[in-house]
Amino acid sequence: MLHLNDLTLRIAGRPLLEDATFHLPAGTRMALVGRNGTGKSTLLRLVAGELQPDAGSMRLQTGVRIGMVAQEAPGGRTTPLEAVLAADTERAGLLAEAETATDPHRIAEVHTRLAEIGADAAPARAARILKGLGFDEAAQNRPLSAFSGGWRMRVALGAVLFLEPDLLLLDEPTNHLDLEAALWLEEHLRRYPRTLMLVSHDRDFLNTVPEKICHLEGRKLTVYAGGYDSFERQRREKLVLQEKARERQEAERERIQSFVDRFRYKASKARQAQSRLKMLERMQPLAAFMREPEIAFSFPASSLPAPPLVTMEKARAGYDGKVVLEGLDLRIDPDDRIALLGANGNGKSTLAKLIAGRIEALDGILTRARSLKVGFFAQHQIEDLMPGETPIRHVAARRPGDTEQQIRSRLARFGLGQQRAETLAGNLSGGEKTRLCFCLMCLDEPHILLLDEPTNHLDIDSREALVEAINDYPGAVILISHDRHLVELTADRLWLVADGRVRSFEGDLGDYRRLLLETSAAAASPAEPKSRPERLSGAERRSLLAPLRKRAREAELRVEKLAAELRRIEGQLADPATYGDGTDVAALQRRAAALGREMAEAETLWLAAEAEIEEVEAA
C-alpha cells in the first residue's frame, strides 16, 4: 500500500530521514517507535500529504482513503454523536440529498448507496465507539462546548475511528484517554480490518496492537516483525551480531596491517604486501554501534515527617457544596505507591486535589502531617509554561535566591543539560517540557508526589527513567496513568474510584481489565448472570443449555426476519417506480431506519446468548 524509496526529509534544515526505505503492506498494523525528536510524527504528516520529501519518493496506492485525527478539537453546540456522524461526509450528503431529490432514478441511486454503506446502522456504530471512549448516552447528546479540550479530542478520535479509512494514522492516540478508554481502544485497534500506522510510547499498547514495528534511528527506518518486546529482543540480537562482526573485522584488519608492516619493504614479499594493502583499502570499516545517551532523572525529597502523611475519616469532597466523593477512610504513608483506577469523571482528580490541599474536605476529618509538602503534576502545566522563557528563567522565577550553578544542577537532575537549559520552552520537545515541569514540581522537595498522566509526552526510554525515579523516591507517590507498564512496575496498591467512593482494589491490573470486560459484556446483555458451580454435571449443563439455545435460536430467527423485511423495503426504495405510484416514501424510510435499530438489538441478544452457551459448554 505504501512505499518509501530512498527518502530524505528535512525540517528547518535538520535532516530527520536520509535515504530511508520501507514498505507498508495493505492490511498491516504497524507502529513507529523511536526517541522523541527522531521524526515519527513528522513521518505521519508526510504520509498524510501535509509535507513533501526533500529527495526520494513516496508512493501510495491509488484511491486510498487516509484518516488522521484532526488537530483542532471540535466544539460548538454540536453533540459528540452528531460530530462523529458528520465525519462521514458521503453519508451526510446522501441523507441530505434524499430529503430534497425529485428525480426518481437519482432517489433510487441514493437509497441504494445508503444501503451499501450501512447508513441506517451508523448511529448505533457511532454510539458504540463513543461509549468505548467514555461517553455515556447522556454525554453523547450534550453540546461539545460543555466538554474540556481533552474530552473533545476524544470525539475527534471517535470521528476518525467511525470513518474506518483504508489507512488510519494515529499519533499517540491514548494521550487524552484514561486507562479504561485506553483498554477499549487497544481492543478496537487490535481488530482494525484495514491498514494502521500509529505512533505510541505505551509499551503494553505496542505489544498488543501492531503486527510490525518500524524503528526510527540514525535517520533510517528498520522494520521488525511482532510487538515491542519482540522488537527489543531482535534489536539486541542484531546489535550483538553487529558488534561481533565489527570485532572480527578489526582483528582481521590488524592481522593484515601487521603483515604489511612486516613485509612491505622486503623484496620477496613486496608483491604480497601490496596485495594485502589493497585488500585493506577495499575493506570498509564497520561502524561501532553508537549508543544513545542514557536518560535518567530523580525526584528529591526533604526529611520525611513521621507517618502517616495523610489520614481521612468519613471525609467528603466536592465543589461548591456538591459532593463528588464521600465515606473516605484512607491513609497515606511515606513508602506508599498508590495508583488510582476508575473512569474519568469518577473523582480521581478530586481526590488528588484533596490530598494536595487544593480543596478542603466538605465534611469528616482530614489530617495532614505537620509541614507536609505535596508536589502536583498535571498535563495542563505543560501548556502553562512560558514559551519565550528558558528553563533557567522558569526555575529562577521560583527560586530567586539560587545561584545559576544551583539552578543548572536542579535542571540537570531531570536530564536538561547545558544546551537544553538555555533553550526557549517553546522550542523544547514534549518530553523535555514534561521534565521541566517535574523539576518545577520538585523545587520544594515534596514528601508526596501526585502524578496525573505523567507519561503523555515521554518516549519509552524516558518512561523507563520515570519508573526508576519513582521507585527510588523516598516519599509517597499517588499515580493516575493509562500506562499499564508504569503502573505495574511502580504501584503496590490500587485504589478504585467509582460510585462516589474510594476503596482498595484487591487484585492487579489484569484482574481490573477482566472486571472491565465482564462489566461491558453484562451491560451488552440484558440477561441476569447465572450463578453456577465451578464444574457442572452433564444434567446441569443440559438444563442450562436448553433455554439458552432456545433464546439464541429465537434471536437468530428474528434477525433473519428483520433482515428479509429490510431487504424488501430497500428494494422498494431502490425502485424508481416507487416514487411515481403514490407510495409514502417517507414512511418507508422511517421503517427502514427502525428495522436497522431492531436488527442491531436482536444481534446483540443473539451474540450474548451464544457467548453464554460457550461459557456453559466450557464449564
C-alpha positions in Angstrom: 0.0 0.0 0.0 2.7 2.5 1.0 6.3 2.6 -0.3 9.1 5.0 0.7 12.1 4.8 -1.5 15.5 6.4 -0.7 13.6 9.2 1.0 15.2 12.3 2.6 13.2 14.6 4.8 14.5 17.8 6.5 12.7 20.1 8.9 14.1 23.6 9.3 17.3 22.4 7.7 17.7 19.5 10.1 17.6 16.0 8.5 15.2 13.6 10.1 15.4 10.9 7.4 18.2 10.2 4.9 17.9 7.6 2.1 15.2 5.8 4.2 13.3 3.0 2.6 10.4 0.9 3.9 7.2 -0.8 2.7 3.8 -1.0 4.5 1.6 -3.8 3.0 -2.2 -3.3 2.9 -4.0 -4.7 5.9 -0.9 -4.4 8.2 -0.9 -2.7 11.6 2.5 -1.0 12.1 3.8 1.2 14.9 6.6 3.8 14.6 8.9 3.9 17.5 12.0 5.9 18.4 13.1 8.6 20.8 11.4 12.0 20.9 12.6 14.2 18.1 13.5 11.4 15.7 10.7 12.4 13.3 7.8 9.9 14.0 5.0 12.5 14.0 6.7 14.2 11.0 6.6 11.0 9.1 2.9 10.6 9.7 2.4 14.1 8.4 4.4 13.2 5.3 2.2 10.1 4.7 -0.9 12.2 5.2 0.3 14.6 2.4 0.9 17.6 4.7 4.7 17.6 3.8 6.8 16.7 0.8 10.1 14.8 0.8 13.3 16.7 0.0 14.6 13.7 -2.0 13.5 10.2 -2.9 9.8 9.2 -3.4 6.7 8.2 -1.5 4.3 6.0 -3.4 0.7 5.4 -2.1 -1.8 3.0 -3.6 -4.3 4.8 -5.9 -7.6 5.7 -4.3 -6.6 5.1 -0.7 -8.6 7.0 1.9 -6.4 8.3 4.6 -7.7 9.2 8.1 -5.9 11.2 10.7 -7.2 12.8 13.9 -8.0 16.5 13.4 -5.5 18.7 15.3 -8.3 21.1 16.3 -10.8 19.7 18.8 -14.4 20.0 17.6 -16.7 22.4 19.5 -19.9 24.5 19.4 -23.5 23.3 20.0 -22.9 20.1 18.0 -23.2 16.9 20.2 -20.5 14.2 20.2 -22.8 11.8 18.4 -23.6 14.4 15.7 -19.9 15.3 15.3 -18.9 11.7 14.8 -21.7 11.0 12.3 -20.9 14.2 10.4 -17.4 12.8 9.8 -18.8 10.5 7.2 -19.4 13.3 4.6 -20.7 10.9 2.0 -23.5 9.6 4.3 -24.4 13.1 5.4 -24.6 14.3 1.8 -26.7 11.4 0.7 -29.1 11.8 3.6 -29.5 15.5 2.8 -30.0 14.7 -0.9 -32.6 12.0 -0.1 -34.7 14.7 1.6 -34.6 17.1 -1.4 -34.1 15.0 -4.6 -37.0 14.8 -7.0 -35.7 12.6 -9.8 -36.9 9.0 -9.2 -33.8 7.5 -10.7 -31.5 9.6 -8.6 -33.5 8.9 -5.4 -33.2 5.2 -6.1 -29.4 5.6 -6.6 -29.1 7.5 -3.3 -31.0 4.9 -1.3 -29.1 2.0 -2.9 -25.8 3.7 -1.9 -27.1 4.4 1.6 -27.9 0.7 2.0 -24.4 -0.2 0.7 -22.6 1.9 3.2 -24.9 0.8 6.1 -26.3 4.3 6.7 -29.1 3.1 9.0 -26.7 1.2 11.3 -24.3 4.2 11.5 -25.8 5.9 14.6 -25.6 2.7 16.6 -22.0 2.2 15.5 -21.0 5.8 16.3 -22.7 5.4 19.7 -20.7 2.2 20.5 -17.4 4.0 19.6 -18.2 7.0 21.8 -19.3 4.6 24.7 -15.9 2.9 24.4 -14.2 6.3 24.6 -16.0 7.1 27.8 -19.2 8.9 26.7 -22.4 7.5 28.2 -25.7 8.1 26.5 -26.4 11.4 28.2 -22.9 12.7 27.4 -23.3 11.7 23.7 -26.1 14.2 23.4 -24.7 17.2 25.3 -23.2 20.1 23.3 -19.4 19.8 22.7 -19.0 23.3 24.3 -19.8 21.6 27.7 -16.6 19.4 27.5 -13.0 20.1 28.2 -10.4 20.1 25.4 -9.3 16.6 26.3 -12.8 15.2 26.0 -13.4 17.0 22.7 -10.2 15.4 21.4 -11.7 12.0 22.2 -14.6 13.0 19.9 -12.1 13.8 17.2 -10.6 10.3 17.7 -14.0 8.8 17.6 -14.8 10.5 14.3 -11.8 9.0 12.5 -12.4 5.6 14.0 -16.0 5.8 12.8 -14.8 6.6 9.2 -12.7 3.5 9.2 -10.3 4.7 6.4 -8.2 2.5 4.3 -5.1 3.9 6.0 -5.6 5.1 9.6 -2.8 7.3 11.0 -2.8 7.8 14.8 -0.3 9.9 16.8 -0.3 9.0 20.5 -4.0 8.1 20.5 -4.1 7.3 24.2 -2.8 10.7 25.3 -6.3 12.0 26.2 -7.7 8.7 27.5 -8.0 7.2 30.9 -7.0 3.6 31.5 -10.5 2.3 30.8 -10.8 4.1 27.4 -7.2 3.1 26.5 -8.1 -0.6 27.1 -11.1 -0.3 24.9 -9.1 1.4 22.1 -6.5 -1.3 22.3 -9.1 -4.0 21.7 -10.7 -1.9 18.9 -7.5 -1.3 17.1 -6.4 -4.9 17.5 -9.3 -5.9 15.3 -9.0 -3.0 12.9 -9.8 -4.5 9.5 -7.7 -2.1 7.3 -4.2 -0.6 7.4 -3.0 1.1 10.6 0.1 3.2 11.2 0.5 4.6 14.7 2.9 6.4 17.0 2.9 5.4 20.6 5.2 5.1 23.6 2.9 2.8 25.6 4.7 -0.5 25.8 1.6 -2.6 26.6 -0.3 -0.9 23.7 2.7 -1.6 21.4 2.8 -5.3 22.4 -0.9 -5.8 21.7 -1.9 -3.7 18.6 0.8 -3.7 15.9 2.0 -6.6 13.9 5.2 -4.8 12.9 7.4 -2.2 14.5 9.3 0.4 12.4 12.2 1.8 14.3 13.4 5.3 13.5 17.1 5.6 14.5 20.1 7.2 12.9 17.8 8.8 10.2 16.9 5.3 8.9 13.8 3.1 9.1 14.1 -0.6 10.1 11.1 -2.9 10.2 10.8 -5.7 12.7 8.1 -8.4 12.9 6.0 -8.6 16.1 5.3 -6.3 19.0 7.5 -4.1 21.1 9.1 -6.8 23.3 9.9 -8.8 20.2 11.4 -5.7 18.6 13.6 -5.1 21.6 14.9 -8.7 21.6 15.5 -8.7 17.8 17.3 -5.4 18.0 19.5 -6.5 20.9 20.5 -9.7 19.0 21.2 -7.6 15.9 23.4 -5.2 17.8 25.3 -8.1 19.4 25.9 -9.7 15.9 26.9 -6.3 14.5 29.4 -5.8 17.3 30.9 -9.3 16.9 31.2 -8.7 13.1 33.0 -5.4 13.8 35.4 -7.0 16.3 36.2 -9.8 13.8 36.8 -7.3 11.1 39.1 -5.2 13.4 41.0 -8.4 14.2 41.4 -9.2 10.5 42.5 -5.6 9.7 45.1 -5.7 12.4 46.4 -9.1 11.1 46.6 -7.8 7.5 48.2 -4.5 8.7 50.7 -6.5 10.7 51.7 -8.5 7.6 52.0 -5.3 5.5 54.1 -3.5 8.1 56.4 -6.5 8.4 57.0 -7.4 4.8 56.2 -4.3 2.6 59.9 -3.4 2.3 61.1 -7.0 1.8 61.6 -7.7 -1.8 60.4 -11.3 -1.8 57.2 -10.3 0.0 56.6 -6.9 -1.5 54.0 -8.1 -4.0 52.0 -10.0 -1.4 52.3 -7.0 1.0 50.9 -4.7 -1.8 48.1 -7.1 -2.5 47.1 -7.1 1.2 47.4 -3.4 1.4 44.8 -3.1 -1.5 42.6 -5.6 0.3 42.8 -3.4 3.4 41.8 -0.4 1.4 38.8 -2.2 0.0 37.6 -3.4 3.4 35.1 -0.8 4.5 35.2 -0.5 8.3 32.1 -1.5 10.1 30.9 1.4 12.3 30.8 0.8 16.0 27.2 1.0 17.4 26.6 4.5 18.7 24.6 4.1 21.9 22.1 6.9 22.5 22.8 8.8 25.8 21.0 7.3 28.8 18.1 9.3 30.1 17.9 9.5 33.9 16.3 11.8 36.4 15.4 11.7 40.1 12.9 13.2 42.4 14.4 14.8 45.6 12.6 14.8 48.9 13.4 16.6 52.1 13.3 14.9 55.5 10.0 13.0 55.7 7.5 13.6 58.6 6.6 10.7 60.8 3.8 8.5 59.3 1.0 8.8 58.5 1.3 11.7 56.0 -2.4 11.9 55.4 -5.4 10.3 57.1 -9.1 10.7 56.3 -12.1 9.6 58.4 -15.6 9.6 56.9 -14.5 12.6 54.8 -16.4 14.1 51.9 -15.0 16.0 49.0 -16.5 18.1 46.2 -17.0 21.6 44.9 -19.4 24.4 45.8 -21.2 22.2 48.3 -21.7 19.4 45.7 -20.4 16.1 46.9 -18.2 14.1 44.5 -16.7 11.6 46.9 -17.9 10.5 50.3 -17.1 8.0 53.0 -13.4 8.5 52.6 -11.5 6.4 55.1 -7.9 6.5 53.8 -4.3 6.6 55.0 -1.1 7.5 53.1 2.3 6.6 54.5 5.8 7.7 53.3 6.6 4.5 51.4 3.2 4.1 49.7 3.0 3.7 45.9 -0.7 4.0 45.0 -2.4 4.0 41.6 -5.9 5.4 41.2 -8.2 3.4 39.0 -11.6 4.5 37.6 -13.0 6.2 34.5 -12.5 9.9 34.0 -15.3 11.9 35.8 -15.5 9.5 38.7 -13.4 11.7 41.0 -9.7 10.8 40.7 -8.7 14.4 40.2 -10.9 15.5 43.1 -9.2 13.0 45.4 -5.8 14.2 44.2 -6.7 17.9 44.8 -8.0 16.9 48.3 -4.7 15.2 49.2 -2.7 18.1 47.8 -4.7 20.6 49.8 -6.0 22.4 46.8 -9.5 21.8 48.1 -10.7 21.2 51.6 -12.9 18.4 52.9 -16.6 19.3 52.9 -17.2 17.1 56.0 -15.4 14.5 58.1 -11.8 14.5 59.4 -8.8 15.1 57.2 -5.4 15.3 58.9 -2.1 16.1 57.2 1.4 15.7 58.7 2.9 18.9 60.0 4.8 20.8 57.3 3.7 18.4 54.7 4.8 19.3 51.2 3.0 17.9 48.1 4.2 18.0 44.5 1.4 18.0 41.9 1.9 17.3 38.2 -0.9 17.6 35.8 -0.9 17.8 32.0 -2.2 21.4 31.8 1.0 22.6 33.5 2.9 22.0 30.2 0.6 24.5 28.5 1.2 26.9 31.3 5.0 27.1 30.6 6.1 30.5 29.2 7.2 29.7 25.6 9.5 32.7 25.4 11.5 31.9 28.6 14.3 29.3 29.1 14.2 26.5 31.7 16.8 28.6 33.7 14.4 31.5 33.8 11.5 29.3 34.8 13.4 28.0 37.8 14.9 31.4 38.7 11.4 32.9 38.9 10.5 30.3 41.6 13.9 30.3 43.3 15.3 33.8 43.1 17.8 33.1 45.8 19.5 30.3 43.9 22.8 30.8 42.0 22.9 30.0 38.3 25.0 26.9 39.1 22.4 25.7 41.6 19.6 26.2 39.0 21.6 24.3 36.4 22.2 21.5 38.8 18.4 21.2 39.5 17.7 21.1 35.8 20.4 18.5 35.1 18.8 16.3 37.7 15.9 16.0 35.2 18.0 15.5 32.1 18.1 19.1 31.0 21.7 19.8 30.4 23.5 23.0 29.5 22.1 23.3 25.9 18.5 22.5 26.8 18.6 24.6 29.9 19.2 27.6 27.6 16.6 26.7 25.0 13.3 28.6 24.9 10.5 26.5 26.4 8.5 26.9 23.2 11.3 25.0 21.3 11.6 22.1 23.8 10.1 18.7 22.9 7.0 17.5 24.7 9.2 15.2 26.8 11.6 18.0 27.7 8.7 20.2 28.8 7.4 17.4 31.0 10.8 17.0 32.6 10.9 20.8 33.2 7.5 20.6 34.9 8.9 17.7 37.0 11.8 20.0 38.0 9.4 22.8 39.0 7.2 20.4 40.9 10.2 19.3 43.0 11.7 22.7 43.8 10.4 22.4 47.4 11.5 18.7 47.7 7.9 17.4 48.4 7.0 14.5 50.6 4.2 13.3 48.3 4.2 13.2 44.5 0.8 13.4 42.8 1.4 12.4 39.2 -1.7 12.8 36.9 -0.9 11.2 33.5 2.9 12.0 33.6 3.9 9.9 30.6 1.8 11.5 27.8 4.8 13.3 26.2 7.6 10.9 27.3 9.2 8.4 24.9 9.8 4.8 26.1 13.3 5.5 27.4 12.0 8.5 29.4 9.2 6.3 30.8 11.7 3.7 31.9 13.7 6.6 33.6 10.4 7.7 35.3 9.9 4.1 36.6 13.4 4.2 38.2 12.8 7.7 39.6 9.5 6.7 41.2 11.0 3.6 42.7 14.0 5.5 44.1 11.9 8.3 45.5 11.7 8.1 49.4 8.3 9.7 49.7 4.8 8.6 48.8 3.5 8.6 45.2 -0.1 8.8 44.0 -0.3 7.9 40.4 -3.1 8.4 37.8 -2.0 6.9 34.5 -3.3 4.9 31.5 0.2 3.4 31.1 -0.1 -0.1 32.5 3.6 -0.8 32.2 4.3 2.2 34.5 1.6 1.2 37.0 2.6 -2.4 37.1 6.3 -1.5 37.8 5.7 1.1 40.4 2.4 0.8 42.3 2.0 -1.7 45.1 -1.6 -0.6 46.0 -4.6 0.1 43.7 -7.5 2.3 44.8 -10.7 2.2 42.7 -12.5 5.5 42.5 -16.1 4.7 41.5 -19.7 5.4 42.5 -18.7 8.3 44.7 -16.4 6.1 46.8 -12.7 5.1 47.1 -11.9 1.6 48.0 -8.9 -0.7 47.8 -8.9 -2.9 44.7 -7.8 -6.4 45.6 -6.1 -7.7 42.5 -3.7 -6.5 39.8 -4.3 -4.7 36.5 -5.0 -8.0 34.8 -7.9 -8.6 37.2 -9.1 -5.0 36.7 -9.0 -5.5 32.9 -11.1 -8.7 33.3 -13.5 -6.8 35.5 -14.0 -4.1 32.9 -14.6 -6.7 30.1 -17.1 -8.6 32.3 -18.9 -5.3 33.1 -19.0 -4.4 29.5 -20.4 -7.8 28.5 -23.0 -7.6 31.2 -24.1 -4.2 30.0 -24.5 -5.6 26.5 -26.7 -8.4 27.6 -30.0 -7.9 29.5 -29.9 -11.4 30.9 -29.2 -11.8 34.5 -25.9 -13.6 35.2 -26.5 -17.1 36.4 -24.7 -18.5 39.5 -23.1 -21.7 38.6 -20.6 -24.0 40.3 -17.1 -24.3 39.0 -17.8 -27.7 37.5 -21.1 -28.7 36.0 -22.5 -32.2 35.7 -23.9 -33.4 32.4 -27.5 -32.9 33.6 -26.9 -29.4 34.9 -25.1 -28.4 31.7 -28.1 -29.7 29.6 -30.6 -27.9 31.8 -28.7 -24.6 31.4 -28.1 -25.0 27.7 -31.7 -25.8 26.6 -33.2 -22.3 27.4 -30.0 -20.6 26.2 -30.1 -22.4 22.8 -33.8 -21.6 22.5 -33.1 -17.9 23.2 -30.3 -17.9 20.7 -32.4 -19.6 18.0 -35.3 -17.1 18.6 -32.9 -14.2 18.3 -31.3 -15.6 15.2 -34.8 -16.1 13.5 -35.7 -12.6 14.5 -32.6 -11.2 12.9 -33.3 -13.2 9.7 -36.9 -12.0 9.6 -35.9 -8.4 10.1 -33.2 -8.6 7.5 -35.7 -10.0 5.0 -38.1 -7.2 5.6 -35.3 -4.6 5.4 -34.1 -6.1 2.1 -37.7 -5.8 0.8 -38.0 -2.2 1.8 -34.6 -1.3 0.5 -35.7 -2.9 -2.8 -38.7 -0.7 -2.9 -36.6 2.4 -2.2 -34.2 1.4 -4.9 -37.0 1.0 -7.5 -37.7 4.2 -9.4 -41.3 3.2 -9.8 -41.8 3.6 -6.1 -41.5 7.4 -6.5 -44.3 7.7 -9.0 -47.1 5.5 -7.8 -48.1 7.4 -4.7 -46.2 5.3 -2.2 -45.4 7.0 1.1 -41.6 7.1 0.7 -41.0 8.9 4.0 -42.8 6.1 5.8 -40.7 3.5 4.0 -37.5 5.4 5.1 -38.7 5.6 8.7 -39.5 1.9 8.7 -36.1 1.0 7.2 -34.3 3.0 10.0 -36.5 1.3 12.7 -35.6 -2.1 11.2 -31.9 -1.3 11.3 -32.2 -0.4 15.0 -34.2 -3.6 15.8 -31.7 -5.7 13.9 -28.8 -4.3 16.0 -30.7 -5.1 19.2 -31.6 -8.6 18.0 -28.0 -9.3 17.0 -26.8 -8.1 20.5 -29.2 -10.6 22.1 -28.1 -13.3 19.8 -24.4 -12.8 20.4 -25.0 -12.6 24.2 -26.8 -15.9 24.1 -24.1 -17.6 22.1 -21.5 -16.3 24.5 -23.4 -17.7 27.5 -23.7 -21.1 25.6 -19.9 -21.1 25.1 -19.4 -20.4 28.8 -21.7 -23.2 29.9 -20.2 -25.7 27.4 -16.7 -24.8 28.8 -17.8 -25.2 32.5 
